[in-house]
Amino acid sequence: MAEIITNRFVRQANFPRVTRIRQYFPKIFRNSHETISKSLSNGTSKLQTSLHRITTTPNSEPIQFTSLSHNVRTISPNSIVSPPPPPSHTLHSSKSFKSTLQHSAFSSQHFYQNRILDQYVSQSTNQITLRQLIFFGRNLNEERIIKSGNYVRTELTIRIAHRIRDFQNLPFVVGTNPHIAKVYDLYWVAFETLRKFPPIKTIEDNEEFCKTLKGLLNKHLVVIPQLAMGIIECGEYMSEEQVNHFMNVMLRTRISRRVLAEQQISLTENWNDPNYSNGSDGYIGVVSTQCNTKEIIDKCAKMTSNLCRTTYNIEPPNIIIDGVDTTFSYIPDHIEYIIYELLKNSIRGTIEKHEPSLLHSNNNNNNNSESQNSSQKSVTSETSQTSVTSESSKTSEIPVRKPQKPFPPIIVTSCPGPIDICFRISDQGGGIPDKIYPHIWSFLHKNSDKKIGHIFTNFAKVPQMAATVQEYEQFIIPPNLNLGIGLPMSKVYAEYWGGDLTIFSMDGYGTDSYLTITKLGNIKENLV
């Protein structure tokens, strides 16, 4: 009987609702769950034994499935798919095994913790604006530091709780994927850590809280690679629309949590620095009040030019900075990542169109549609133009050669408006093929060429990722490794503070990319 139930359970791929469970396991819901809990804690019983004991126990209390209606995973699907090892392979210390299971995403502890989770999921998030970060960070004092710490402690717990619920609403087979399960596990540990952290009453309490935040930030650097690899392994069980919505929400709220945590850490460090003088260096926490359009474009242009020399061993196209220079308040990491990705795609598209021989020599770099074809259309400028001087490569000892014909230039234009700032990146890199263009923002574009495969597989070579340009600048991520997440991630960054990213392509000629960001900083963060 147990084997029949097990086989029917495993064959059921999409399993998000409790009513489906009750259909196949009526006796489990009528009998006690204590037997399974005890079996999981000891780690000694197999699935068949557990099911047999449940279905043959006559005098048991019925299971309470109030919180279970929101969380299929609380009945320990991993224990059903992969039964615990036999007694000869169990840990020597049952106490340490229980401690491990206590924070496991699929342990029986989650049956009880889900009721606690419901209390936080029922609370709405308190969204902030860039202007609030700036105003609150000025004129720091002990009271503000403590108040900010308590806000971050509470808000992070609520935001993580909402994301845990999103994981629980995934199809069952997706939730059991080891990559997805690892992220889910990390979120549960973070939720419990922040929930149990006591209210901050002193500066010393805040110092301890910041240490906790740093530890969580470091542990969560694996989130993007793990999510990406989990999605490509489970893409057949979800539609492209479902995957894109899930990934957009996950990545956008991930940005929001890192902003809150890093801002609190930075403000605390400023408070402890005797030489700090209220934003005199142009920074209030992680927010720069002196972001300059020309400086940002120039920095990203030099980085992408070096990338070109390293990857193709050829002088890159000339990048021309045009338009009106302006200063504004923003988080530099966000806008630099977007500009860098757009310029990188433009340079690659331009080189591979006008030097096709280089395309064949770089096939081993796993170029995908994003890196091969995403480029910006060249336009004529009517205003004065400034040419970016390229830096010599610091990483390649092979002499960089010049192209047979000069590459058409890439033109970057910035224009400030009353309420926003617009960037346009134009090139003649061949544009984006019509069959690929509808999927440039997708996290689940399935390439019809099985030999190429999904580019997300390159994440196996990137164990950690913070999604900043510093990772490419410091060669933490190999410069010629295409991850396939650049454009979707750039759009997530752009939309987080109420901006937008749009790309227009002329297949066979080039593309124009338009990035719009808010100038006033009065738009609340976008978490949906």
N, C-alpha and C positions, 0 to 999 in steps of 0.2 A: 504493500500500500504506500509506504514511504517513498519507494523508488518511483512509483507512478506519479505521485504528487510532485516529486522533485523534477522529473523529466518535463512535466507540463509547465512547471514554473520556469525552467531554463529556456524552454522554447518560446516563451512569451517575451518578445523583444521590447515592445513599448508598454511599460507597466506603471503609469504614473498615478493611478487612482486606487484608493482603498477598496472601492466596490469590486474592482477586478480581483483583488487579493481575496476578498471574502467569498468570491465565486469559487475559487480553487481551494481555499483553506477554511472551510466553514468550521471545522473542529478547532482550529487554532484560535479562532475568535471566541469560541465557547469555553475554552479551557484555559488553564493558568499559563502565564508567560514566565513564571518563576523558573520552570525547568530549563528553558532556553537561556535565561539570564545566568543561571548557575553554570550551565554548560560552557557559555562564552567566557565566564570568569576563570574557570579552571583550565580552559583550553584543551580538554582531553576527549570530548565527545564529538563524534561525527554527526553529520546531518541526519542520517537515517535513524540513529539512536535517539536524537532529540525529538524528531517527529513522532517516532513510535511511542515514546514516553508521554508526549502530549496527547496523542490521539487515544491513548489507553488509560489516561488518568480520569477516573469517574467523578471524584469529588473535588472539583477545583472551582475557584471563583472566575467569573467571566472577565475577559480582558477589557480594560477601559481604553477605547480608541478615540478619545476626544482630540488629543494632539496628534494622534496617528493619522487623522484625516488629512493633515498637511504634510506629512513626512513619511513616505513609503520606506525610506532608508532606515527608520528607527527599528525595523524588525530584522536588521542585520542581513542585507542581501548578500554581502560577501561571504557570510558564514554558510549561505545556502549554495552559492556557486562554487566556493572553495572551502570545504569543511575544515575545521581545525585539525592539526596533526594528531596522530595517535600519541598515547602517553609516553612512549619511548623517545619522542622528539620534542616534548614540551620543555619549557624553561625549567631550570633547577629551582628557581624561586617563584612560587605562585604569587607572592606579593608583588614582585617586579612585573609579572605578567598582567596582573590586575591594574597596576599603575599605567602600563602601556595602553591597555584597552580603555582606560578611563578617558583618554583623549583621542581615541580612534574614531574616525568618522562613521564607522559601521558598528560600533559597540552598542551593547544594550543600554549603556548610560544615556544615549541620546533619546531613548523613549521618555525619560524623565526630564532631560534638559530641554526638550522641545516645548514643554509647557512654559519654561522660563523664556525661551526664544519668542514665543507668542507675545509676551508682554512688551518686548522691544519692537517686534515687527508692527504692532498696532500703533506705535508712535511714529509721527511723521518727522522727516529730517528738517533741520533748520539751516537752510541754504544761506550762503554769504556772498558778498561781492568783493571785487578787488579793492574798492574804495574803503570798505569796512576793515579789510586787512591792514591797509595803510594807516587809517585814522587810529585804529586801536593800538597799532604798534608804535605810534609816536608817543613821546613823553612817558616812557616806561617807568613803572614803579612796582613795588612788591605786590600791591593789591591787584594790579592789572595782570601781572604774570600768573598769580594764583587763580584769578577769575578765568583767564584764558585757558589754563590747564584743565580746570574742571569742565569747561565747555567742550574742549577737545576730547576729554575722557568720556563724557556722556555721548557726544555726537558720533564718535568713531564706533562705539558699541552699537548704536542704533543702525548706522549705515552698514556695518558688517552683518548685522542680523537680517537686514533686508536682502543682502546678497546670498546668505545661507539659504533663505527661503527660495530664492531663484534656483539654486542648485537642487533643492528638494523637489522643485516642480519640473525638473528635466525628466525625459523618458528614462525608465529604469535602467536600460542597458547603457545609456550614456553616463549615468551616475556611477556605474560600476567600473567604468574605464579607469585604469590606474592613474593616468595623468589628471583626469578630472577629480578623482577621489583624493589625490594628494592636495590639490588646491582647496577642496572642500574641507579636508582635515586641517589645513593651515588656518582657514577662516574660523573653524570651531575653536581651535586653540587660542587664536587672537581674541575671539569673542569672550571666551571664559577668562582670559588674562585681563582684559580691560573691564569686564563686568565686575570682577572681584577686586579690582584695584580700589582702595579706600579713597574717599574724598580728599582732595588736596587742601591742606590748611596752612602749610608753611612752605618756605622756599626749599627746605630740605626735601619735603614731600614732592615738590615739583621736579627737583633734580633726579629723584628716584624714578619718577614718572617718565622723564625724558630718556633715561637709560632703558626703560622698558620699550619706549617707542622706537629707539634706535635698533634694539634687538628684533622687533617685529618687522621693521623696514628691511633689514638685512635678510631675514628669513623669507620675506615675500618677494624677493628679487626673482625667484623661480616661477612666479605666477604666470607671466606672459608666455614663456616657453612651454610650460606645462599645459596651459589652456590651448595654445596653438596646436600642439601635438595631439591633445585629446580630441580636438575638433576634427582633425583630418582622419582620425581613426574611427570616429563616430558619425561622420558627415552623412552616411547613408540612412541614419535613423532620424534625421531632422531635415526640414526643408531649408533652403538657402535663406529664406526670410527669417525663420526661427533662429538660425545660427547667427545671422547678422545682428538681430535684436539682442540676443544674449551677450554676444561679444561686445557690442557697443556699450551696453549698460555696465558690464563688468569692467571694461577698460576705463570708461568715463568716471565711474565711482571710485575706481582704483586711483585715478589722478586726484580726485577730491580728497581721499584719505591721506595721500602722500602730501598734498598741499597743507592740510591741517597739521599733520604730524611734523613736517619739516619746518613749518612756520613757528610752531611752538618751540621746537629745538633751537632754531635760529634766534628767536627772541630771548630765550634763556641764556644762550651763549653771549648775546649782546649785553644782557643785564650783568653777567659775570665779568665782562671785559671792562676794566677801568678806563681804557682809552676810547671806548665807544661813545659817540656823541650824537644820538638821535638822528640817524640816517644821514650823517655827514658824508658817508661814502657812497651815497646814492641808493642804498638798500635799506629797506625796512623788512626784516626777516628775509624771506626768499623773493620778495617783490622789489624790482628795481624801479625807482621813480625817474630814472634818466636813461631809459631805453632809447636808442637812436637808430633810425631806419637804415642809414648808410652804414653804420658800424656793424649792425647785425648782418646785412647783406654781404659786406666785405669779408667778415669772418667766415660765413658759410661758403662764400665763393672760393676762398683760399683752401678751405678744407676739402671741398669737392674737387678742386683742381689737383690737389695732392693725391686724392683717391684715384683720379684718372691716370696720373703718371705711374702710380703703383700698380694699377690693374692692367692698363694697356701699354705702358711704356711709351707714351706719346704725349706731345704737348696738347693740352686741352683747348677747347674753343675759348675764345675771348669772352669774358663776362663783362657786360657794360651796365653800369649803375646809372639810372636815369630817374628823373622826377624831382619831387620836392622833399628835402630832408626835414625831418621833424623828430621831436622828443616826446615820449609818452611813458606811462606807467604800465608795466606788465611783468609777467614772470618770464625771464629770458629763456629758460630751458624749453618752454612751450613753443615760442615762436621760432627759435633757432632750429628746433627739430623739424618743423614744417618747411622752412626755407631750405634747409639742408637736403631734405628728401626730394623736394621739387627740383632743385638745381642738380642733384645727383642723377635723377631720371633724365633731365634735359641733356646733360653732358653725355650720358651713355647713349641716348637715342641719337644724338648728333654724330657721335663718333662711329657708331655701328651703321648708320645710313651712308655716311660719306667715306668711310674706310671699311667696306664690307669684309675685307680679309681679316680684320681684327675680330669680327664676330665668330669666325670659325676657330680662331686661336683661343677664344675664351669660352668655348662651350662647357668646359669643365667647371666653370664658375656657377653653373646652374642658373643661367639668366632666365627669368620668367617674363611674363607679359608686362608686368609692372616696370621692371628695370630695362627691358629691351625696347618697349614701345611707348612708354609714358614720357613724353617730351613736350616742350612748349614752342609755340609758333613765333617766328621772328617778325617784328613790326618795325616801321620807320619812326624814329623819334624826332620831334620838332624842337625839343629843348636841348640845352647843353648836356653833354654826356661825359661820364667819367669812366675811364678804363681801369679795370682791376688788374694790378700787377700780380702775376702768379709767382708763388714761392717755389723754390727748388725742392725736389723730393728729398725727404730726410730718411726714407726707408729703403729706397732702391739704389743699389750701387751700379746698375746698368745704365748707361747713358740714355737719356730720353731723346727720342728722335722726333723730327718734325713731320707733319702730314704731307702727302704729295701735293695736295691743294689746301689752302687755308680753310679752316672750318668756318661756316657761317656763325656769326656771334650769337650769344644768348643775351637777351636784353631783360634787365630787371627794373621795373618802374614802380616807384612808390608815390602815393598821392594821399595826403591827409584830407579828410572831410570834416564837417562840423561835429559829427558824433562817432566817426570811425576812421580807420586807415585801411587803404587798399594797396595790395601788392599784386603786380602782374609779372609773370615770368613767361617769356616768349622764346621759341626756338624754331629751327627748321630740321627737326630730328626725325621726320618721317611720320609723326602722328601715331595714333593708336588704332589698330585694326578694328573695323566695325564690329566684328564678332566678339571682341574682347571689351570694347568700350562700355557696354552696359554693366560689366562686372568689376570695374576698377575699384569700387568701394567695398567689394564683397570679401568676406573672410572664408568663403566656401566656393570659390570659382573652380569647378572641376575641369581640368584640362582634358581635352579629348585624346591627346597624345599620351598614351600610357607610359611611353618610354621616358618622358620628361617627369611625369608625376607631379604631385603637389609640392610647391616650393616650401611649404611649412616644414617639410621634413628636415630642412637645414637647421631647424631649431634644436635638433639633437646635438648639434655642435656648439650650441650656445646655452649653457646650463643656467645662466642668469642674465636678466635684461631689465634695465631701469627705463629704457626708451628716452635716452638723452644723447645729444651730439658728442658729449665727452667720451662716451663708449667707443665711438668711431675715431675721435681725435687721439685717444690714448691707445687705440688698437686693442681694446678689450674685446670688441667684436671685429673679426677679420674684415678689412675694407672691401674685399671682393666677394664676400659671402652675401648672397641675396636671400633675404628672409621672407619677402613677399607680404610684409605687413606695413610697409612704409606709408602708402597712400591711405589705407583705412585708418591707421593710427594717427596720421596727420589730420584727417578730418575729425577724429575724436578730439584731438587737442584744440582744433579751431572752434568747434562747437561748444566746448566746455565753458568758455566765458562769453557765449552768445555770438561768436563769429561764424564764418562760413568758408568753405573751400569748394571751388567749382573748377572743372577742367573742360575746355572746349577743344576738340580735336578735328584736324583735317587729315584723314588717312592718306598717307603718301607725301604729305608736306610737313606738318608740324602741329604743335599744340600751344594753346594759351591757358595758363593757370591763374586763377584769381583767388587771392586770399584776403578776406576781410576780417578785421579784428576791431573790437570796441575800443574807443579812445577815452571815454569818460570813466570807465570802470564801475558803472552803476548797474550792470546786468548781473543778476544772480546766476550762480553756477548751474549748469545744465546737467542733471543727474539721470535723466530718463533716456 
